[in-house]
Amino acid sequence: MFGPLTTVLAIIGLVSLSAGGLAYALLYGRIQSENNAEKRLEFIQGKNKTAPAGRTQDPTRRRKSVQDTLKEVEDAQRAKAKQSKAPPLAVRMTQAGLTWTKRTFWTVSVVVGLLMLVASFFLGAPIYLAIALGVVGFFGAPRWYVNFRRKRRIRKFVDEFANAVDVIVRGVKAGLPLNDCIKIIANEAAEPVKSEFRQISETQALGLTLADAVARLPDRVPTPEANFFAIVISIQQRAGGNLAEALGNLSRVLRERKQMKGKISAMAMEAKASAYIIGSLPAVVMLLVWLTSPNYIKLLFTEQAGHLILVCSILWMTMGVLVMRKMINFDF
């Protein structure tokens, strides 16, 4: 019905559309995050310019100090935001709470790759499939593990961080020094907040100021919550002010962000369920056809054309899953 030229043009069109969809799915989140960050910085700058006008009781020197501190913090946050898009491997392992060195990581990668290669070869897989699985085991599995540990640790930190800020607020209101409040969190809080605040206390004991010690927290835990805390402590240490009130407002913001995140997750569950169903349909249909008519689907695994169809189908399904993943992941 269709000539060879029409078939080739159709394949080229499908490949072009797939490449465009994949590029859009991979770059949309980065572009959107940069736009949101710029809008937040513009909002903060505008608010900082107008806020001191109504506070006539504050001295001019203190207003100038707060403005200078905010400008320095914003410049530092911009530099960190550029670096945090693709942090180096050593930084990702530190953020994941792993004590691995680069040598350990590459050793684990080689071992996992060889295990997957040998296991797939002895299970009767074709040589090219065994090599592909070995490459996936070498490059993919260890990095997936590091990223999984990193995301889980950051999520635990965010869930516990508001309680740690409340401890500081109550301690400051009761008359305790800020350093003692940090030591209490370092001894009594849950992980990973406990270890992070212990590192702040130990870094301060080595001679750094409290503001500099806290400023390193967002490097180890790249979250907006840690950035807010570092900014509040830096402003308070340089310009003074009511630390209990500032941290109390920060705690309220953190809890409201957590509630908003829960609401967004609940509202997005329907879209996620639909995406899971759509993504699993090809595998389920293939399994059912295999159980009912194995001779019909066996050609995909025995013929060279079937292998090509499987590879193309897996690639296009992967692109579709990545696009749906970008659509159902909400950044706020």
Disulfide bonds with the S-S distance in Angstrom:
none
